[in-house]
């Protein structure tokens, strides 16, 4: 498994809405994540800065990269664009984080 972590940016005052939407995550989105080799996915929020920190374990970088171009993922990006900092294609602005320590 490949461990990946990243940060994204939540708009001010959108914490409850972000949590609500993820608590109702579409079954098709869950299935797409799994089909593209994503496991053990967590997102954490720093409430002082509105920075979201994501962690996911993936099977393969290329397979995971393909998930970005699926119709369901594009639909999810469009759905979330009003509450997050996004790129012109509505993908969330996401910055990869450098791993510095791990302990099993």
DSSP file (Angstrom, degrees, kcal/mol; ACC not computed):
  #  RESIDUE AA STRUCTURE BP1 BP2  ACC     N-H-->O    O-->H-N    N-H-->O    O-->H-N    TCO  KAPPA ALPHA  PHI   PSI    X-CA   Y-CA   Z-CA
    1    1 A X              0   0    0      0, 0.0     2,-0.5     0, 0.0    58,-0.2   0.000 360.0 360.0 360.0 142.7    0.0    0.0    0.0
    2    2 A X  E     -A   58   0A   0     56,-3.1    56,-2.8     2,-0.0     2,-0.5  -0.918 360.0-144.0-103.5 124.4    1.1    3.5   -0.8
    3    3 A X  E     -A   57   0A   0     -2,-0.5     2,-0.4    54,-0.2    54,-0.2  -0.777  21.5-177.4 -90.7 128.5    0.3    6.1    2.0
    4    4 A X  E     -A   56   0A   0     52,-3.0    52,-2.4    -2,-0.5     2,-0.3  -0.965   7.1-178.5-125.1 142.1   -0.7    9.5    0.7
    5    5 A X  E     +A   55   0A   0     92,-0.4    92,-2.6    -2,-0.4     2,-0.3  -0.982   8.9 162.1-137.1 154.5   -1.5   12.7    2.6
    6    6 A X  E     -AB  54  96A   0     48,-1.8    48,-3.1    -2,-0.3     2,-0.4  -0.968  27.7-124.4-159.8 165.0   -2.5   16.1    1.4
    7    7 A X  E     -AB  53  95A   0     88,-2.3    88,-2.4    -2,-0.3     2,-0.3  -0.950  21.2-179.9-123.8 148.8   -4.1   19.3    2.4
    8    8 A X  E     -A   52   0A   0     44,-2.4    44,-2.6    -2,-0.4     2,-0.5  -0.796  26.7-114.4-133.7 175.3   -7.1   21.2    1.0
    9    9 A X  E     -A   51   0A   0     84,-0.5    76,-2.7    76,-0.4     2,-0.3  -0.951  17.9-156.8-128.3 117.0   -8.8   24.4    2.0
   10   10 A X  B     -D   84   0B   0     40,-2.9    74,-0.3    -2,-0.5     3,-0.1  -0.701  27.5-113.5 -89.3 138.2  -12.3   24.8    3.4
   11   11 A X    >   -     0   0    0     72,-2.7     3,-1.6    -2,-0.3     4,-0.1  -0.391  46.5 -84.4 -67.8 148.9  -14.2   28.1    3.0
   12   12 A X  T 3  S+     0   0    0      1,-0.3    -1,-0.1     2,-0.1    37,-0.0  -0.238 112.6  13.2 -54.1 135.1  -14.9   30.0    6.2
   13   13 A X  T 3  S+     0   0    0     -3,-0.1    -1,-0.3     1,-0.1     4,-0.2   0.577  96.6 106.1  77.0  11.1  -18.1   28.9    7.9
   14   14 A X    <>  +     0   0    0     -3,-1.6     4,-2.7     1,-0.1     5,-0.2   0.263  39.2 105.7-106.8  11.1  -18.5   25.7    5.9
   15   15 A X  H  > S+     0   0    0      1,-0.2     4,-2.5     2,-0.2     5,-0.2   0.940  82.7  45.3 -58.0 -51.4  -17.5   23.1    8.5
   16   16 A X  H  > S+     0   0    0      1,-0.2     4,-2.6     2,-0.2    -1,-0.2   0.911 115.0  47.8 -61.4 -42.7  -21.0   21.8    9.2
   17   17 A X  H  > S+     0   0    0     -4,-0.2     4,-2.5     2,-0.2    -1,-0.2   0.897 111.0  51.4 -65.9 -40.2  -21.9   21.6    5.5
   18   18 A X  H  X S+     0   0    0     -4,-2.7     4,-2.0     2,-0.2    -2,-0.2   0.939 113.0  45.0 -61.2 -47.8  -18.6   19.8    4.7
   19   19 A X  H  X S+     0   0    0     -4,-2.5     4,-2.6    -5,-0.2    -2,-0.2   0.914 112.0  52.9 -62.9 -43.0  -19.2   17.2    7.4
   20   20 A X  H  X S+     0   0    0     -4,-2.6     4,-1.1    -5,-0.2    -2,-0.2   0.932 109.7  47.7 -58.4 -48.0  -22.9   16.8    6.3
   21   21 A X  H  < S+     0   0    0     -4,-2.5    -1,-0.2     1,-0.2     3,-0.2   0.881 114.3  46.3 -64.1 -37.9  -22.0   16.2    2.7
   22   22 A X  H >< S+     0   0    0     -4,-2.0     3,-1.6     1,-0.2    -1,-0.2   0.842 106.5  57.6 -74.9 -31.9  -19.3   13.6    3.6
   23   23 A X  H 3< S+     0   0    0     -4,-2.6    -1,-0.2     1,-0.3    -2,-0.2   0.761 112.2  43.5 -66.3 -22.4  -21.6   11.9    6.1
   24   24 A X  T 3< S+     0   0    0     -4,-1.1    -1,-0.3    -3,-0.2    -2,-0.2  -0.044  85.3 167.6-108.3  28.8  -24.0   11.4    3.2
   25   25 A X    <   -     0   0    0     -3,-1.6    -3,-0.1     1,-0.1     5,-0.0  -0.170  43.7-105.7 -50.2 129.7  -21.2   10.4    0.7
   26   26 A X    >>  -     0   0    0      1,-0.1     4,-2.1    -5,-0.1     3,-0.7  -0.279  16.8-130.1 -60.0 136.9  -22.8    8.9   -2.4
   27   27 A X  H 3> S+     0   0    0      1,-0.2     4,-2.5     2,-0.2     5,-0.2   0.858 109.9  57.7 -55.1 -35.9  -22.5    5.1   -2.7
   28   28 A X  H 3> S+     0   0    0      1,-0.2     4,-2.0     2,-0.2    -1,-0.2   0.840 106.1  49.1 -65.0 -32.4  -21.2    5.6   -6.3
   29   29 A X  H <> S+     0   0    0     -3,-0.7     4,-2.3     2,-0.2    -2,-0.2   0.909 110.4  49.6 -73.0 -42.8  -18.4    7.7   -4.9
   30   30 A X  H  X S+     0   0    0     -4,-2.1     4,-2.1     1,-0.2    -2,-0.2   0.919 112.4  49.0 -59.2 -43.4  -17.5    5.1   -2.3
   31   31 A X  H  X S+     0   0    0     -4,-2.5     4,-3.0     1,-0.2    -2,-0.2   0.902 109.4  51.4 -64.5 -42.1  -17.5    2.5   -5.0
   32   32 A X  H  X S+     0   0    0     -4,-2.0     4,-1.7     2,-0.2    -1,-0.2   0.914 108.7  51.1 -62.7 -43.0  -15.3    4.5   -7.3
   33   33 A X  H  <>S+     0   0    0     -4,-2.3     5,-2.9     1,-0.2    -1,-0.2   0.936 114.1  44.4 -59.6 -46.5  -12.7    5.1   -4.5
   34   34 A X  H ><5S+     0   0    0     -4,-2.1     3,-1.9     1,-0.2    -2,-0.2   0.928 110.7  53.2 -64.0 -46.4  -12.6    1.4   -3.9
   35   35 A X  H 3<5S+     0   0    0     -4,-3.0    -1,-0.2     1,-0.3    -2,-0.2   0.784 108.2  52.1 -61.2 -27.4  -12.5    0.4   -7.6
   36   36 A X  T 3<5S-     0   0    0     -4,-1.7    24,-0.3    -5,-0.2    -1,-0.3   0.199 126.7 -98.1 -97.1  16.0   -9.5    2.7   -8.1
   37   37 A X  T < 5S+     0   0    0     -3,-1.9    22,-1.1     1,-0.2     2,-0.4   0.688  71.5 148.0  84.0  19.9   -7.6    1.2   -5.2
   38   38 A X  E   < +C   58   0A   0     -5,-2.9     2,-0.3    20,-0.2    -1,-0.2  -0.751  15.7 163.7 -91.8 134.5   -8.3    3.7   -2.4
   39   39 A X  E     +C   57   0A   0     18,-3.0    18,-2.8    -2,-0.4    -5,-0.0  -0.955  51.5  20.8-142.1 158.1   -8.5    2.4    1.2
   40   40 A X  E    S-     0   0A   0     -2,-0.3     2,-0.5    16,-0.2    -1,-0.2   0.896  75.0-177.4  52.3  52.2   -8.5    3.7    4.8
   41   41 A X  E     +     0   0A   0     15,-0.2     2,-0.3    -3,-0.1    15,-0.2  -0.710   7.4 168.2 -90.7 126.4   -9.5    7.2    3.7
   42   42 A X  E     -C   55   0A   0     13,-2.9    13,-2.9    -2,-0.5     2,-0.4  -0.982  18.1-163.0-135.6 148.6   -9.7    9.9    6.4
   43   43 A X  E     -C   54   0A   0     -2,-0.3     2,-0.3    11,-0.2    11,-0.2  -1.000   9.6-168.1-131.5 133.3  -10.0   13.7    6.3
   44   44 A X  E     -C   53   0A   0      9,-3.2     9,-3.5    -2,-0.4     2,-0.5  -0.891  10.2-142.2-120.6 150.5   -9.2   15.9    9.3
   45   45 A X  E     -C   52   0A   0     -2,-0.3     2,-0.9     7,-0.2     7,-0.2  -0.949   6.3-150.6-116.9 129.8  -10.0   19.6    9.9
   46   46 A X  E >>> -C   51   0A   0      5,-2.8     4,-2.3    -2,-0.5     3,-0.9  -0.871  16.4-162.7 -89.6 104.2   -7.8   22.2   11.6
   47   47 A X  T 345S+     0   0    0     -2,-0.9    -1,-0.1     1,-0.3   -32,-0.1   0.720  83.0  59.7 -66.5 -22.0  -10.6   24.4   12.9
   48   48 A X  T 345S+     0   0    0      1,-0.1    -1,-0.3     3,-0.1    -2,-0.0   0.816 122.9  20.2 -74.1 -30.0   -8.2   27.4   13.5
   49   49 A X  T <45S-     0   0    0     -3,-0.9    -2,-0.2     2,-0.2    -1,-0.1   0.527  95.3-125.1-116.8  -9.7   -7.1   27.6    9.8
   50   50 A X  T  <5 +     0   0    0     -4,-2.3   -40,-2.9     1,-0.3     2,-0.5   0.734  60.3 147.9  62.9  24.6   -9.9   25.8    7.9
   51   51 A X  E   < -AC   9  46A   0     -5,-0.8    -5,-2.8   -42,-0.2     2,-0.4  -0.795  38.4-148.7 -91.0 129.9   -7.2   23.5    6.4
   52   52 A X  E     -AC   8  45A   0    -44,-2.6   -44,-2.4    -2,-0.5     2,-0.5  -0.822   5.8-156.9 -96.6 135.2   -8.3   19.9    5.7
   53   53 A X  E     -AC   7  44A   0     -9,-3.5    -9,-3.2    -2,-0.4     2,-0.3  -0.962  11.3-163.7-115.8 120.1   -5.8   17.2    6.0
   54   54 A X  E     -AC   6  43A   0    -48,-3.1   -48,-1.8    -2,-0.5     2,-0.4  -0.758   9.1-173.1-104.8 149.2   -6.5   14.0    4.0
   55   55 A X  E     +AC   5  42A   0    -13,-2.9   -13,-2.9    -2,-0.3     2,-0.3  -0.994  12.8 161.8-138.2 131.8   -4.9   10.6    4.4
   56   56 A X  E     -A    4   0A   0    -52,-2.4   -52,-3.0    -2,-0.4     2,-0.5  -0.995  29.9-139.8-147.5 148.5   -5.5    7.6    2.0
   57   57 A X  E     -AC   3  39A   0    -18,-2.8   -18,-3.0    -2,-0.3     2,-0.3  -0.942  27.3-171.7-107.0 130.4   -3.8    4.4    1.2
   58   58 A X  E     -AC   2  38A   0    -56,-2.8   -56,-3.1    -2,-0.5   -20,-0.2  -0.860  27.4-143.4-123.2 156.7   -3.8    3.4   -2.4
   59   59 A X  S    S+     0   0    0    -22,-1.1     2,-0.3    -2,-0.3   -22,-0.1   0.830  86.3   6.2 -83.8 -35.4   -2.7    0.3   -4.3
   60   60 A X     >  -     0   0    0    -24,-0.3     4,-2.3     1,-0.1    -1,-0.3  -0.976  58.4-139.3-156.1 131.7   -1.2    2.0   -7.4
   61   61 A X  H  > S+     0   0    0     -2,-0.3     4,-2.5     1,-0.2     5,-0.1   0.910 105.3  47.4 -60.4 -45.3   -0.5    5.7   -8.3
   62   62 A X  H  > S+     0   0    0      2,-0.2     4,-1.5     1,-0.2    -1,-0.2   0.922 112.7  48.5 -65.5 -44.2   -1.6    5.3  -11.9
   63   63 A X  H  > S+     0   0    0      1,-0.2     4,-0.5     2,-0.2    -1,-0.2   0.910 113.6  47.7 -61.7 -42.7   -4.8    3.6  -11.0
   64   64 A X  H >< S+     0   0    0     -4,-2.3     3,-1.3     1,-0.2     4,-0.4   0.895 106.5  57.1 -66.2 -40.0   -5.6    6.2   -8.4
   65   65 A X  H >< S+     0   0    0     -4,-2.5     3,-1.2     1,-0.3     4,-0.3   0.837  98.3  62.2 -60.3 -32.9   -4.8    9.1  -10.8
   66   66 A X  H >< S+     0   0    0     -4,-1.5     3,-1.3     1,-0.2    -1,-0.3   0.749  87.4  73.4 -64.3 -23.8   -7.4    7.7  -13.2
   67   67 A X  G X< S+     0   0    0     -3,-1.3     3,-1.5    -4,-0.5     6,-0.3   0.801  83.7  67.6 -62.6 -28.3  -10.1    8.3  -10.6
   68   68 A X  G <  S+     0   0    0     -3,-1.2    -1,-0.3    -4,-0.4    -2,-0.2   0.799  99.2  50.6 -62.5 -28.2   -9.9   12.1  -11.2
   69   69 A X  G <  S+     0   0    0     -3,-1.3    -1,-0.3    -4,-0.3     2,-0.2   0.294  82.6 113.6 -96.7  10.5  -11.4   11.6  -14.7
   70   70 A X  S <> S-     0   0    0     -3,-1.5     4,-2.3    -4,-0.1     5,-0.2  -0.563  73.2-124.8 -79.6 146.8  -14.4    9.5  -13.7
   71   71 A X  H  > S+     0   0    0      1,-0.2     4,-2.2    -2,-0.2     5,-0.2   0.875 110.5  52.7 -57.2 -38.4  -17.8   11.1  -14.1
   72   72 A X  H  > S+     0   0    0      2,-0.2     4,-2.1     1,-0.2    -1,-0.2   0.885 109.0  49.1 -68.8 -36.6  -18.8   10.5  -10.5
   73   73 A X  H  > S+     0   0    0     -6,-0.3     4,-2.6     2,-0.2    -1,-0.2   0.919 111.0  49.5 -67.5 -42.0  -15.6   12.2   -9.3
   74   74 A X  H  X S+     0   0    0     -4,-2.3     4,-2.2     1,-0.2    -2,-0.2   0.890 110.5  51.1 -61.6 -39.0  -16.2   15.2  -11.5
   75   75 A X  H  X S+     0   0    0     -4,-2.2     4,-2.2    -5,-0.2    -1,-0.2   0.901 109.6  50.5 -64.2 -40.7  -19.8   15.4  -10.2
   76   76 A X  H  X S+     0   0    0     -4,-2.1     4,-2.0     2,-0.2    -2,-0.2   0.921 108.6  51.6 -64.2 -43.9  -18.5   15.3   -6.6
   77   77 A X  H  X S+     0   0    0     -4,-2.6     4,-1.2     1,-0.2    -1,-0.2   0.925 110.7  48.2 -58.4 -44.1  -16.0   18.2   -7.4
   78   78 A X  H  < S+     0   0    0     -4,-2.2     4,-0.4     1,-0.2     3,-0.3   0.898 111.0  51.7 -61.6 -40.5  -18.9   20.3   -8.8
   79   79 A X  H  < S+     0   0    0     -4,-2.2     3,-0.3     1,-0.2    -1,-0.2   0.833 116.4  39.4 -64.9 -34.4  -21.0   19.5   -5.7
   80   80 A X  H >X S+     0   0    0     -4,-2.0     3,-2.0     1,-0.2     4,-0.6   0.557  88.7  94.2 -93.7  -9.4  -18.2   20.5   -3.3
   81   81 A X  G >< S+     0   0    0     -4,-1.2     3,-0.5    -3,-0.3    -1,-0.2   0.756  77.7  60.2 -60.1 -28.2  -16.9   23.6   -5.3
   82   82 A X  G 34 S+     0   0    0     -4,-0.4    -1,-0.3    -3,-0.3    -2,-0.1   0.599 111.1  39.1 -78.5  -8.5  -19.1   26.1   -3.4
   83   83 A X  G <4 S+     0   0    0     -3,-2.0   -72,-2.7   -66,-0.0     2,-0.3   0.380 113.0  52.4-120.3   3.3  -17.6   25.3    0.0
   84   84 A X  B << S-D   10   0B   0     -4,-0.6     2,-0.5    -3,-0.5   -74,-0.2  -0.908  87.6 -96.5-135.7 161.1  -13.9   24.8   -0.8
   85   85 A X        -     0   0    0    -76,-2.7     8,-2.4    -2,-0.3   -76,-0.4  -0.695  56.9-177.3 -74.4 127.2  -11.0   26.5   -2.5
   86   86 A X  B     -E   92   0C   0     -2,-0.5     6,-0.2     6,-0.3     2,-0.1  -0.841  28.8-117.5-130.5 163.2  -11.0   25.0   -6.0
   87   87 A X    >   -     0   0    0      4,-3.1     3,-2.3    -2,-0.3     6,-0.1  -0.394  51.9 -88.5 -84.2 171.0   -9.1   25.0   -9.3
   88   88 A X  T 3  S+     0   0    0      1,-0.3    -1,-0.0     2,-0.1    -2,-0.0   0.766 130.4  53.9 -56.0 -27.0  -10.8   26.2  -12.6
   89   89 A X  T 3  S-     0   0    0      2,-0.1    -1,-0.3     3,-0.0     3,-0.1   0.296 121.0-108.8 -89.9  10.8  -12.1   22.6  -13.2
   90   90 A X  S <  S+     0   0    0     -3,-2.3    -2,-0.1     1,-0.3     2,-0.1   0.424  74.0 140.4  74.1   2.4  -13.7   22.6   -9.7
   91   91 A X        -     0   0    0      1,-0.1    -4,-3.1    -5,-0.1    -1,-0.3  -0.498  63.1-100.4 -67.0 145.9  -11.1   20.1   -8.4
   92   92 A X  B     -E   86   0C   0     -6,-0.2     2,-0.5    -2,-0.1    -6,-0.3  -0.419  33.7-107.3 -67.8 142.2  -10.1   21.0   -4.9
   93   93 A X        -     0   0    0     -8,-2.4   -84,-0.5   -84,-0.2     2,-0.4  -0.602  52.8-179.3 -64.5 120.6   -6.9   22.9   -4.5
   94   94 A X        -     0   0    0     -2,-0.5     2,-0.5   -86,-0.1   -86,-0.2  -0.993  20.4-164.9-135.3 131.1   -4.8   20.1   -3.0
   95   95 A X  E     -B    7   0A   0    -88,-2.4   -88,-2.3    -2,-0.4     2,-0.1  -0.972  22.9-128.0-119.2 122.7   -1.2   20.1   -1.8
   96   96 A X  E     -B    6   0A   0     -2,-0.5     2,-0.4   -90,-0.2   -90,-0.3  -0.365  21.5-136.5 -66.2 147.0    0.6   16.8   -1.2
   97   97 A X        -     0   0    0    -92,-2.6     2,-0.4    -2,-0.1   -92,-0.4  -0.868  14.2-120.3-108.9 141.5    2.4   16.5    2.1
   98   98 A X        -     0   0    0     -2,-0.4     2,-0.3   -94,-0.1   -94,-0.0  -0.642  26.4-126.1 -79.9 125.5    5.8   15.0    2.6
   99   99 A X        +     0   0    0     -2,-0.4     3,-0.1     1,-0.2    -1,-0.1  -0.549  36.6 165.3 -70.9 134.3    6.0   11.9    4.8
  100  100 A X        +     0   0    0      1,-0.4     2,-0.3    -2,-0.3    -1,-0.2   0.515  61.9  14.5-124.9 -13.2    8.5   12.3    7.6
  101  101 A X        +     0   0    0      2,-0.0    -1,-0.4     0, 0.0     2,-0.3  -0.947  53.9 173.8-163.0 142.2    7.6    9.5   10.0
  102  102 A X        -     0   0    0     -2,-0.3     2,-0.4    -3,-0.1    -3,-0.0  -0.980   4.2-175.7-149.0 141.1    5.5    6.3   10.1
  103  103 A X              0   0    0     -2,-0.3    -2,-0.0     1,-0.1     0, 0.0  -0.967 360.0 360.0-138.8 120.8    5.2    3.6   12.8
  104  104 A X              0   0    0     -2,-0.4    -1,-0.1     0, 0.0     0, 0.0   0.447 360.0 360.0 -82.3 360.0    3.1    0.4   12.3
